[in-house]
Amino acid sequence: MQRKRNYKKEYKQYHETPLQKKKRASRNKARRAFEKAGLVTKGDGKHVDHKDMNPLNNSKKNLRILAKRRNVRIQPKTKTRRK
């Protein structure tokens, strides 16, 4: 039987940390810049990708638009724990 995820605990331990908040804000800032330029729109299935995988680097040379499917494929695999 699988254990239920404790989302509150997960948020508190990971997503609420100052570094994760800064990274999330930086990713959102890059997306908004592309929306303002008219390159992407909400719900269009496109992702704004950071070429060097560093969400804090929002230089124009580091950003590109990818289809969701392509972006998910090129992301590094994460290890998931199984209990």
C-alpha positions in Angstrom: 0.0 0.0 0.0 1.4 3.4 -1.0 1.7 6.2 1.5 -0.1 9.4 0.8 2.1 12.4 0.1 2.2 15.1 2.7 2.0 18.2 0.5 2.2 20.7 3.4 5.4 19.1 4.6 6.9 18.9 1.1 6.2 22.6 0.5 7.6 23.6 3.8 10.8 21.6 3.4 11.5 22.4 -0.3 9.3 24.8 -2.2 9.2 27.4 0.6 13.0 27.7 0.9 14.4 31.1 -0.2 16.4 29.6 -3.0 13.4 27.8 -4.6 11.3 31.0 -4.3 14.0 32.9 -6.1 14.3 30.3 -8.9 10.5 30.2 -9.3 10.3 34.0 -9.5 13.1 34.0 -12.1 11.4 31.4 -14.3 8.1 33.4 -14.1 10.0 36.6 -15.0 11.4 35.0 -18.1 8.0 33.7 -19.2 6.4 37.2 -18.6 9.2 38.8 -20.8 8.4 36.4 -23.7 4.6 37.0 -23.2 5.2 40.8 -23.3 7.2 40.4 -26.5 4.3 38.4 -28.0 6.4 35.2 -28.5 4.3 33.0 -26.2 0.7 33.2 -24.8 -1.0 31.5 -21.9 -2.1 28.0 -22.8 -0.2 27.8 -26.1 1.7 24.6 -25.0 5.1 26.3 -25.3 7.8 26.5 -22.6 10.5 29.1 -22.0 13.6 27.0 -21.6 16.9 27.9 -20.0 19.6 26.4 -22.1 22.1 26.1 -19.3 19.4 24.7 -16.9 20.0 27.6 -14.5 16.7 29.5 -13.9 18.5 32.4 -12.4 20.3 33.2 -15.8 17.7 35.1 -17.8 20.0 36.5 -20.4 18.6 36.5 -24.0 21.3 34.1 -25.2 20.2 31.6 -22.5 16.5 31.5 -23.2 14.6 29.8 -26.0 11.0 28.7 -26.7 10.3 25.0 -26.9 7.2 22.9 -27.3 6.3 21.3 -24.0 7.0 17.8 -25.3 10.5 18.7 -26.5 11.3 20.6 -23.3 10.3 17.6 -21.1 12.4 15.3 -23.1 15.6 17.3 -22.8 15.4 17.9 -19.0 17.7 15.8 -16.9 16.1 12.7 -15.3 15.4 13.1 -11.6 15.6 10.2 -9.2 12.4 9.3 -7.5 12.2 7.5 -4.3 10.1 4.4 -4.1 8.9 3.2 -0.7 
